């Protein structure tokens, strides 16, 4: 077992790094406020993050399983349809989740 001093030092370093990384965006906000780069990042990052998550989730579908990916594909279709219909992200996510869970329970 490591020495208590070593553990305390390691914990202190981890806390310092975590707090610094959390504070960094707030410290940098004033100098880059109004920057074209910041505006572009604010516009494109949410779409990029959602795109990456969608690709990751679709790539993980097991089409060889008993349900053959039907719950996941139906949930994607329901999410897209509700979003195109209502333009409400929260409603779309809730609908897609409900469809996926319900079909997963039914199809096993």
Helices and strands as residue ranges (DSSP letters): H 4-32, H 36-59, H 70-86, H 89-107
